[in-house]
Amino acid sequence: FETITDTLNTKAGIFAAEKVFAQRGRSLPIMISGTITDLSGRTLSGQTPTAFWHSVRHAKPLTIGLNCALGANAMRSHIAELSDAADTLICAYPNAGLPNEMGQYDESPEFMAEQIEGFARDGYVNIVGGCCGSTPDHIRAIAEAVARHAPRQVPQVETRLRLSGLEPFTLTDDIPFVNIGERTNVTGSARFRKLITAGDYAAALEVARDQVNNGAQIIDINMDEGLIDSQKVMVEFLNLLAAEPDIARVPLMIDSSKWEVIEAGLKCVQGKALVNSISMKEGEEAFLHHARLVKSYGAAVVVMAFDEQGQADTLERKVEICTRAYKLLTEEVGFPPEDIIFDPNVFAVATGIEEHNGYGVAFIEAARQITATLPHAHISGGVSNLSFSFRGNEPVREAMHSVFLYHAIQAGMDMGIVNAGQLAVYETIDPELREACEDVILNRRDDATDRLLELAERYKGQA
């Protein structure tokens, strides 16, 4: 796949190739070469070289590289970026400079070879050649020039969750928590639901933009509303979003309870997305089928702690289901463990039902055990579920979310679906309210719910 200006098109090609390989029972090597169209350092569809690599690395290509559009001088920094990012061979075949006013290429074989020799001397490349304007003389000169240098050594790349929109996102140790914006979800935002139902996509895109501007590193897109055609609307919204670079720069989470909606969404996203979610509620066969498709589409996946017996509510069930799913994904599907995100179910606390009192602790301890025993796996969750009993009382809900995250992050939770613009800082919460929230979430007192309900009355009606 070469001269790539649109990564989505290439992902479709990779999907098709892998389907044919499976049908024929044998694979062939895949080479992938993108095109940086101008000095902006992006493909025509807007991706940086590293974001492009994150989008296609699931193909495990023999080579990744760049060709066409630019001469070697202008291509150099972009090849250097790919060389640092990719744990496979690097291929480069630039043009013989830029075309003149007659559409001809003026770089001599000697000059072009000198530039590409610099790629080899600095350890950027494994395979080289020429694109537009190059002749047998150019290729001969390049071959002679690079023969003086050793091929690039393929680097060992750390095992990390690597996603992309137009720009790359890597979850490193410097990022304690990933904010996944929740407001572009019709089930979680009444305003967004009304906009989508009314077909006001321009205003709906502003909701997405606000989430990114307020610090969301990923945005969750959910269209599960009974009054709309969820699949059709998901496709329409994602296609519109792709034309908004200030939104599309971040990775997307395709969120639905319906597999056909998730799959339709994945066919619209050029970056490396997150799927939310799959589970074993319909048994192992359906789970493995969906997991293999997610892998083929080049996405990471959220796995719910949900099996044939229902959603996990106890610590033991949460850990048991996630462990079983991890083994199936890594051993039977070959799913990269760093691309697995477990959601051990955030349930509402302070409901007045005694068996709900331990839900907060169960999630936190499950996060601790899962991250300790399932290498490279991540933990996420829908944080707003926790405070459902206090809907309408935003100050208390915000305090509960911040207190919960303070403890869950220490236990291993490294991402979550939140309203990125409405997270109170733990240390700034009124100490009395903070203690009452901790008593409820950590289940520290028998009367914790009653005490928080009484205290919550003071905050009703406050912004």
C-alpha positions in Angstrom: 0.0 0.0 0.0 1.8 3.1 -1.2 1.4 6.8 -1.8 -1.1 6.9 1.1 -2.9 10.2 1.6 -5.9 8.7 3.4 -5.2 6.3 6.2 -8.8 5.0 6.4 -8.5 3.8 2.8 -5.3 1.9 3.7 -7.0 0.4 6.8 -9.7 -0.9 4.5 -7.0 -2.4 2.3 -5.3 -4.1 5.2 -8.6 -5.5 6.4 -9.3 -6.9 2.9 -5.8 -8.4 2.6 -6.0 -10.1 5.9 -9.4 -11.5 5.0 -7.9 -13.0 1.8 -4.9 -14.3 3.6 -7.3 -16.1 6.1 -9.3 -17.6 3.2 -6.2 -18.9 1.4 -4.5 -20.1 4.6 -1.3 -18.2 4.0 0.0 -14.6 4.4 2.2 -12.4 2.4 4.4 -9.6 3.7 2.7 -6.2 3.7 4.6 -2.9 2.9 3.0 0.4 3.8 4.2 3.8 2.5 2.5 7.1 3.3 2.8 10.4 1.6 3.4 13.7 3.4 1.9 16.1 1.0 3.6 19.4 2.0 5.8 21.0 4.6 3.0 20.8 7.2 4.3 17.3 8.0 0.9 15.7 7.6 -0.8 13.4 5.2 -3.6 14.9 3.0 -6.1 13.6 5.5 -4.3 15.4 8.3 -2.3 12.7 10.2 1.3 13.1 11.5 3.8 10.3 10.7 3.5 8.8 14.2 -0.3 9.0 14.2 -0.2 7.2 10.8 2.0 4.5 12.2 -0.3 4.0 15.2 -3.2 3.6 12.8 -1.6 0.8 10.8 0.8 -1.0 13.1 -1.8 -3.7 13.8 -0.9 -5.1 10.3 2.6 -5.9 11.5 4.0 -4.7 8.2 7.4 -5.7 6.9 8.0 -2.0 6.3 6.5 1.4 7.0 7.7 4.4 5.3 7.1 7.4 3.0 7.2 8.1 -0.7 6.3 10.7 -3.3 5.3 14.4 -3.0 8.6 15.5 -1.5 12.3 15.4 -2.3 14.7 13.8 0.1 15.6 17.1 1.9 11.9 17.8 2.8 11.2 14.2 3.7 14.1 13.8 6.0 12.6 14.9 9.3 9.4 12.8 8.7 11.4 9.7 8.0 13.4 10.4 11.2 10.1 10.6 13.2 8.9 7.3 11.7 12.3 5.7 12.4 12.0 6.6 16.1 8.4 5.4 16.4 8.2 2.2 14.4 9.5 -1.3 15.5 9.7 -2.5 11.9 11.8 -1.8 8.8 11.7 1.7 7.4 11.4 2.3 3.6 11.9 5.7 1.9 11.6 6.6 -1.8 11.3 10.3 -2.3 10.9 12.2 -5.5 13.9 13.7 -7.4 13.1 17.0 -5.8 10.0 19.0 -6.5 8.6 19.5 -10.1 9.5 22.6 -12.0 7.0 24.7 -13.9 7.1 22.2 -16.7 6.3 19.3 -14.4 9.8 17.9 -14.7 12.2 16.9 -11.9 15.6 18.6 -11.8 17.6 16.8 -9.1 20.6 14.9 -10.5 21.3 11.3 -9.6 24.4 12.5 -7.6 22.5 15.1 -5.6 19.6 12.8 -4.8 21.9 10.0 -3.8 23.8 12.4 -1.5 20.6 13.3 0.3 19.4 9.7 0.7 22.9 8.7 1.9 22.3 11.0 4.8 19.2 8.9 5.7 21.4 5.8 5.8 24.4 7.4 7.5 22.1 8.5 10.4 20.5 5.1 10.7 17.0 6.0 9.6 16.3 3.5 6.8 16.4 -0.1 5.7 15.0 0.1 2.2 15.5 3.0 -0.2 14.6 4.0 -3.7 13.2 6.8 -5.8 9.7 7.9 -6.8 8.6 10.6 -9.3 11.5 11.9 -11.5 13.9 9.1 -10.6 15.5 7.1 -13.4 17.7 4.0 -13.5 20.7 6.4 -13.1 19.2 7.8 -9.9 18.6 4.3 -8.4 22.1 3.2 -9.3 23.6 6.2 -7.6 21.4 5.8 -4.5 22.4 2.1 -4.3 26.1 2.9 -4.5 25.8 5.7 -1.9 23.9 3.7 0.8 26.1 0.6 0.4 28.7 2.4 2.5 26.4 2.3 5.6 24.8 -0.4 7.8 21.0 -0.7 7.7 19.0 0.8 10.5 18.7 -1.4 13.6 15.0 -2.0 14.4 14.4 -0.5 17.9 12.8 -2.2 20.8 9.7 -0.1 21.5 8.2 0.0 25.0 4.9 -1.9 25.4 2.4 1.0 25.6 -1.2 1.8 24.7 -0.8 3.8 21.4 -3.8 5.4 19.9 -4.3 8.2 17.4 -6.6 10.7 15.9 -4.8 13.1 13.6 -2.2 13.2 16.2 -0.7 10.3 18.2 -1.5 9.5 21.8 0.7 7.2 23.9 -0.2 6.4 27.5 3.1 6.8 29.3 4.0 6.9 33.0 3.9 10.7 32.9 0.1 10.5 32.3 -1.5 9.4 35.6 -5.1 9.4 34.2 -6.7 9.7 30.7 -9.8 11.9 30.6 -12.3 10.3 28.2 -14.9 13.0 27.4 -18.5 11.8 28.2 -20.6 14.7 26.8 -20.8 13.3 23.2 -22.9 10.4 24.6 -26.7 10.5 24.1 -27.2 8.3 27.1 -25.2 10.5 29.4 -25.9 14.0 28.2 -29.5 15.3 27.8 -28.3 18.3 25.8 -26.3 16.2 23.3 -29.2 13.8 23.0 -31.6 16.6 22.1 -29.2 18.0 19.5 -28.7 14.7 17.8 -32.4 13.8 17.9 -33.1 17.2 16.3 -30.3 16.7 13.7 -28.4 19.7 14.8 -25.0 18.3 14.1 -23.3 21.7 14.0 -24.1 22.3 17.7 -23.3 18.7 18.5 -19.8 19.1 17.1 -19.4 22.1 19.4 -20.1 19.8 22.3 -17.2 17.6 21.1 -15.0 20.6 20.6 -15.7 21.8 24.2 -14.7 18.4 25.5 -11.3 18.5 23.7 -10.8 22.1 24.8 -11.5 21.2 28.4 -8.9 18.5 28.5 -10.4 15.3 27.2 -7.6 13.2 25.7 -10.1 10.8 24.1 -13.8 11.5 23.3 -16.5 8.9 23.7 -19.1 8.8 20.9 -22.4 7.0 21.7 -25.6 7.2 19.7 -27.7 4.6 21.5 -31.1 6.3 21.4 -34.4 4.6 20.7 -35.8 7.4 18.6 -32.9 7.6 16.1 -31.2 5.2 13.7 -28.1 4.8 15.8 -26.0 3.3 13.0 -26.8 5.9 10.5 -26.3 8.8 12.9 -23.0 7.4 14.2 -21.7 7.3 10.6 -22.9 10.8 9.8 -21.5 12.3 12.9 -18.1 10.6 12.6 -17.8 11.7 9.0 -18.5 15.3 10.0 -16.2 15.1 12.9 -13.4 13.9 10.6 -13.5 17.3 8.9 -12.9 19.2 12.1 -9.1 19.0 12.8 -9.3 20.6 16.3 -11.6 17.8 17.4 -10.3 14.9 15.2 -6.8 15.4 16.5 -7.7 13.2 19.5 -8.5 9.5 19.4 -12.1 8.4 19.5 -14.0 5.9 21.6 -16.7 4.2 19.5 -19.3 3.4 22.2 -22.5 1.3 21.7 -24.3 -1.7 23.1 -24.9 -2.8 19.5 -22.1 -4.5 17.6 -23.4 -3.3 14.2 -23.1 0.3 15.4 -19.5 -0.2 16.6 -18.5 -1.8 13.4 -20.0 0.9 11.3 -18.2 3.5 13.4 -14.8 1.7 13.0 -15.2 1.9 9.2 -15.3 5.7 9.5 -12.2 6.3 11.7 -8.7 6.7 10.2 -7.0 6.8 13.5 -6.5 4.1 16.0 -9.8 4.1 18.1 -11.1 2.5 21.2 -14.1 0.2 21.1 -16.5 0.4 24.1 -17.3 -2.4 24.5 -17.3 -6.1 24.2 -18.0 -8.7 26.8 -18.7 -12.4 27.4 -22.4 -11.9 28.2 -23.3 -13.8 25.0 -20.7 -16.5 25.6 -17.1 -17.0 24.5 -17.8 -17.6 20.8 -19.4 -14.2 20.2 -16.8 -12.5 22.4 -13.9 -14.0 20.4 -15.6 -13.2 17.1 -16.0 -9.5 18.1 -12.4 -9.4 19.5 -10.9 -10.7 16.2 -12.8 -8.1 14.3 -11.7 -5.3 16.6 -8.1 -6.4 16.1 -8.6 -6.5 12.3 -9.9 -3.0 12.3 -6.8 -1.9 14.3 -8.6 -0.7 17.4 -8.0 -1.1 21.1 -10.9 -2.5 23.2 -12.8 -2.0 26.4 -13.9 -5.3 28.0 -16.8 -5.1 30.4 -16.7 -7.4 33.5 -19.9 -9.1 32.2 -20.3 -12.8 31.5 -23.1 -15.3 30.9 -24.2 -14.9 34.5 -24.5 -11.1 34.3 -22.5 -8.1 35.4 -19.9 -8.5 38.0 -20.7 -6.7 41.2 -18.3 -8.3 43.7 -14.6 -8.1 43.8 -14.2 -11.8 43.2 -16.4 -11.8 40.1 -14.8 -8.7 38.7 -11.3 -10.2 38.9 -12.5 -13.7 37.7 -14.2 -12.4 34.6 -11.4 -10.0 33.6 -8.8 -12.7 34.1 -10.8 -15.2 31.9 -11.2 -12.5 29.2 -7.6 -11.6 29.3 -6.5 -15.2 28.7 -8.9 -15.6 25.8 -7.8 -12.3 24.2 -4.1 -12.8 24.5 -3.9 -16.6 24.0 -6.6 -17.3 21.4 -6.9 -14.0 19.5 -3.4 -12.7 19.8 -4.7 -9.4 21.0 -1.9 -7.0 22.2 -2.3 -6.9 26.0 -1.5 -3.2 26.1 -4.6 -2.6 23.9 -6.9 -4.2 26.5 -8.9 -1.9 28.9 -11.0 -3.5 31.5 -14.2 -1.9 32.9 -14.9 -3.6 36.2 -18.3 -1.8 36.4 -18.7 1.5 38.4 -22.1 1.1 40.2 -24.0 3.6 42.2 -23.3 3.9 45.9 -25.4 5.6 48.7 -28.6 4.2 47.2 -30.0 3.1 50.6 -29.6 -0.6 49.6 -27.1 -2.3 51.9 -25.5 -4.6 49.4 -24.6 -1.5 47.3 -22.4 -0.1 50.0 -19.4 -2.0 48.9 -19.5 -1.2 45.2 -16.9 1.6 45.4 -14.4 -0.6 47.3 -15.0 -3.5 45.0 -14.1 -1.5 42.0 -11.0 0.0 43.6 -9.7 -3.3 44.8 -10.5 -5.0 41.5 -8.4 -2.3 39.7 -5.6 -3.1 42.1 -5.7 -6.8 41.5 -6.2 -6.7 37.8 -3.3 -4.4 37.1 -1.1 -6.4 39.4 -1.9 -9.8 37.8 -2.7 -9.0 34.1 0.4 -7.5 32.5 0.0 -4.2 30.5 -3.9 -4.2 30.9 -5.6 -0.9 31.7 -8.6 0.0 33.8 -11.4 2.4 32.9 -15.0 3.1 33.9 -18.0 5.4 33.7 -17.4 7.5 36.7 -20.7 9.3 36.7 -22.5 6.1 37.4 -21.1 6.2 41.0 -23.2 9.3 42.0 -26.5 8.4 40.3 -28.3 8.7 43.7 -27.4 12.4 43.8 -28.5 13.4 40.3 -29.4 17.1 40.3 -26.9 17.9 43.0 -23.8 18.7 40.9 -21.5 19.9 43.8 -21.9 16.6 45.6 -21.6 14.5 42.4 -18.4 16.3 41.5 -16.9 15.8 44.9 -17.8 12.1 44.8 -16.2 11.6 41.4 -13.0 13.3 42.5 -12.7 11.4 45.7 -13.4 8.1 43.9 -10.8 8.9 41.3 -8.3 9.9 43.9 -8.4 6.4 45.4 -9.0 4.4 42.2 -6.1 6.0 40.3 -3.8 5.0 43.1 -5.1 1.4 42.8 -4.4 1.3 39.0 -7.3 3.0 37.2 -5.6 4.9 34.4 -8.5 6.2 32.4 -12.2 6.9 32.7 -15.3 8.4 31.1 -15.7 11.8 32.8 -16.9 15.3 32.2 -13.4 16.7 31.8 -14.5 20.3 32.5 -16.2 19.4 35.8 -13.7 17.5 38.0 -13.0 19.1 41.3 -9.5 18.9 42.6 -9.4 16.5 45.6 -7.5 18.9 47.9 -9.9 21.8 47.2 -13.1 19.9 48.2 -14.7 21.1 51.4 -13.1 18.8 54.1 -16.4 17.8 55.6 -17.9 16.9 52.3 -14.7 15.1 51.2 -14.7 13.0 54.4 -18.4 12.2 53.9 -17.8 11.1 50.3 -14.8 8.9 51.4 -16.9 7.3 54.1 -19.5 6.3 51.5 -17.1 5.3 48.7 -14.7 3.4 51.0 -17.6 2.0 53.0 -16.0 3.1 56.3 -19.1 3.6 58.4 -22.5 2.0 58.7 -24.2 5.4 58.7 -22.2 6.8 55.8 -25.1 7.1 53.4 -27.3 8.9 55.9 -24.6 11.4 56.8 -23.9 12.2 53.1 -27.6 12.6 52.3 -28.0 15.0 55.2 -24.9 17.0 54.2 -25.9 17.0 50.5 -29.0 19.1 51.4 -26.7 22.1 51.9 -25.4 21.9 48.3 -28.7 21.6 46.5 -29.2 24.3 43.9 -25.6 25.3 43.9 -23.8 25.5 40.5 
